[in-house]
């Protein structure tokens, strides 16, 4: 596994699109911080504040100059594959 400390995935367990991203993470051997929005209210609040909505999956990418919030499971998987 390769740790990616600058990445965090906002998800919940039964979300099909989230499962697609989680499968890609496993297949690629990439370890990111997992932030379940149903288990931790703070994660849901952070997501809602940053994006103005609560849909998942969302990959939070931490850059030196600020955070990028990437939605859409296919976009996330494509990003991880690069």
Buried (B, 14 or more C-beta within 10 A) or exposed (E): EEEBEBBBBBBBEEBEBBBBBBEBBEEBEBBBBBBBBEEEEEBBEBBEEBBEEEBBBBBBBBEEEEEEBBBBBEEBBEBBEE
